[in-house]
Amino acid sequence: MSQSGSRGLSKAIEEAKWNRVADHMRSFHDHFKVEFDKIYNLADGSFTSRGMSVQMYLRTCNQLVRHLTTHHTIEERYIFPILAERMPEFREDDVHIKSHQGIHDGLDKLSALISKWNKDQTTYNPTEMRTCLDSWREVLFVHLDQEVQDLGGENMKKYWTLQELANIPM
């Protein structure tokens, strides 16, 4: 390999290290988007054409609630406090924690609907489900993208050394 090719490879490896946290987070966040879009698309009742009962569909919806709640709990307890030491956007009074609250408000509304419809599945209402999901979709998707962007290498370089970044538990 030529010297310039070797330098290019070294630079690519270094950039991958800087972007490790963002790439790790992106995999989770992309999954949440897929989960959200799946329940949104099936909310019109088309879940039945895929062999799902109302109960199975509601179980799928509840998985999103549990997955996002678990993910945000881990971030808020273990990851954000470390990042917040140097990165203002991860502090309790800033953008990511505030957007978590908006997302959790939406998750609470969704949980209430799931509970209501689990008690009487004949009352399932596609319009009500889509209205609920629409009420917090934007805050969720913007948050997921913004968090990955803020964890990207270019931003991380402002606050951390590569060695420090390697010690962030992700």
C-alpha positions as CSV (number, residue, x, y, z in Angstrom):
1,M,0.0,0.0,0.0
2,S,1.3,3.4,-0.8
3,Q,2.1,5.9,1.9
4,S,-0.9,8.2,0.9
5,G,-3.2,5.1,0.9
6,S,-1.9,4.2,4.3
7,R,-2.6,7.7,5.5
8,G,-6.1,7.6,4.1
9,L,-6.8,4.3,5.8
10,S,-5.4,5.7,9.1
11,K,-7.6,8.8,8.8
12,A,-10.7,6.6,8.1
13,I,-10.0,4.5,11.1
14,E,-9.6,7.6,13.3
15,E,-12.8,9.1,12.0
16,A,-14.6,5.8,12.7
17,K,-13.3,6.0,16.3
18,W,-14.6,9.6,16.6
19,N,-18.0,8.5,15.2
20,R,-18.3,5.3,17.3
21,V,-20.8,6.7,19.8
22,A,-22.9,8.3,17.1
23,D,-22.9,5.1,15.0
24,H,-23.8,3.0,18.0
25,M,-26.7,5.3,18.9
26,R,-27.8,5.5,15.2
27,S,-28.4,1.8,15.2
28,F,-30.8,2.1,18.1
29,H,-32.5,5.2,16.8
30,D,-33.0,3.8,13.3
31,H,-34.7,0.8,15.0
32,F,-37.1,3.0,16.9
33,K,-38.0,4.8,13.7
34,V,-38.8,1.5,12.1
35,E,-40.9,0.4,15.1
36,F,-42.8,3.7,15.2
37,D,-43.5,3.7,11.4
38,K,-44.6,0.1,11.6
39,I,-47.2,0.7,14.3
40,Y,-48.2,4.0,12.6
41,N,-48.7,2.2,9.2
42,L,-50.7,-0.6,10.8
43,A,-52.8,1.7,12.9
44,D,-55.4,2.0,10.2
45,G,-56.4,-1.6,11.0
46,S,-54.4,-3.2,8.3
47,F,-52.7,-5.3,11.0
48,T,-55.5,-7.8,10.5
49,S,-54.5,-8.3,6.9
50,R,-51.1,-9.3,8.3
51,G,-52.6,-11.9,10.5
52,M,-52.5,-9.8,13.7
53,S,-55.3,-9.5,16.1
54,V,-55.9,-6.2,18.0
55,Q,-54.2,-7.8,21.0
56,M,-51.1,-8.7,19.0
57,Y,-51.0,-5.2,17.5
58,L,-51.3,-3.6,20.9
59,R,-48.5,-5.8,22.1
60,T,-46.3,-4.5,19.3
61,C,-47.2,-0.9,20.3
62,N,-46.4,-1.7,23.9
63,Q,-43.0,-3.0,22.8
64,L,-42.2,0.4,21.4
65,V,-43.2,2.0,24.7
66,R,-40.9,-0.4,26.7
67,H,-38.0,-0.1,24.3
68,L,-38.0,3.7,24.2
69,T,-38.5,4.0,27.9
70,T,-35.6,1.6,28.6
71,H,-33.4,3.3,26.1
72,H,-34.1,6.8,27.6
73,T,-33.7,5.6,31.2
74,I,-30.2,4.2,30.3
75,E,-29.3,7.4,28.6
76,E,-30.5,9.6,31.4
77,R,-28.9,7.6,34.2
78,Y,-25.6,6.4,32.7
79,I,-24.7,8.2,29.5
80,F,-26.0,11.8,29.6
81,P,-24.4,12.6,33.0
82,I,-21.0,11.7,31.6
83,L,-21.6,13.7,28.4
84,A,-23.1,16.6,30.3
85,E,-19.8,17.2,32.1
86,R,-18.6,18.9,28.9
87,M,-21.5,19.0,26.5
88,P,-24.2,21.5,27.4
89,E,-26.8,19.9,25.1
90,F,-26.9,16.8,27.4
91,R,-27.5,18.8,30.6
92,E,-30.7,18.4,32.5
93,D,-32.0,21.8,31.4
94,D,-31.1,21.5,27.8
95,V,-32.4,20.1,24.5
96,H,-32.1,16.3,24.9
97,I,-33.6,15.9,28.3
98,K,-36.4,18.3,27.3
99,S,-37.2,16.3,24.2
100,H,-37.2,13.1,26.3
101,Q,-40.0,14.7,28.3
102,G,-42.0,15.4,25.2
103,I,-41.4,11.8,24.0
104,H,-42.5,10.4,27.4
105,D,-45.6,12.5,27.3
106,G,-46.4,10.8,24.0
107,L,-45.5,7.4,25.4
108,D,-47.8,8.0,28.3
109,K,-50.7,8.8,26.0
110,L,-50.0,5.8,23.9
111,S,-49.8,3.6,27.0
112,A,-53.2,4.9,28.2
113,L,-54.7,4.0,24.8
114,I,-53.2,0.6,24.8
115,S,-54.5,0.0,28.3
116,K,-58.0,1.2,27.3
117,W,-58.1,-1.0,24.2
118,N,-56.7,-4.0,26.0
119,K,-59.7,-3.8,28.3
120,D,-62.2,-3.7,25.4
121,Q,-60.6,-4.5,22.1
122,T,-63.8,-3.7,20.2
123,T,-63.3,0.0,21.0
124,Y,-60.0,0.2,19.0
125,N,-60.1,3.4,17.0
126,P,-57.6,3.9,14.1
127,T,-58.1,7.6,14.0
128,E,-57.5,8.0,17.7
129,M,-54.3,5.9,17.5
130,R,-53.0,7.9,14.6
131,T,-53.8,11.2,16.3
132,C,-51.9,10.0,19.4
133,L,-48.9,9.0,17.3
134,D,-49.0,12.2,15.2
135,S,-48.9,14.2,18.4
136,W,-45.3,13.2,19.3
137,R,-43.8,11.8,16.1
138,E,-42.0,15.0,15.2
139,V,-40.4,15.5,18.6
140,L,-39.3,11.8,18.6
141,F,-37.8,11.8,15.1
142,V,-36.1,15.2,15.5
143,H,-34.7,14.1,18.8
144,L,-33.4,10.8,17.4
145,D,-31.6,12.6,14.6
146,Q,-30.3,15.5,16.7
147,E,-28.8,13.2,19.3
148,V,-26.9,11.2,16.7
149,Q,-25.7,14.5,15.1
150,D,-24.6,15.8,18.5
151,L,-22.7,12.6,19.1
152,G,-21.0,12.7,15.8
153,G,-17.2,13.0,15.5
154,E,-17.1,16.6,14.5
155,N,-19.0,17.7,17.6
156,M,-17.3,15.2,19.9
157,K,-13.9,16.6,18.9
158,K,-14.9,19.9,20.5
159,Y,-15.2,18.4,23.9
160,W,-13.2,15.1,24.2
161,T,-9.9,13.5,23.2
162,L,-10.0,10.3,21.3
163,Q,-8.8,8.4,24.4
164,E,-11.5,10.0,26.6
165,L,-14.1,9.1,24.0
166,A,-13.0,5.5,24.1
167,N,-13.8,5.4,27.8
168,I,-17.4,6.5,27.4
169,P,-19.5,3.4,28.1
170,M,-21.3,2.6,24.9
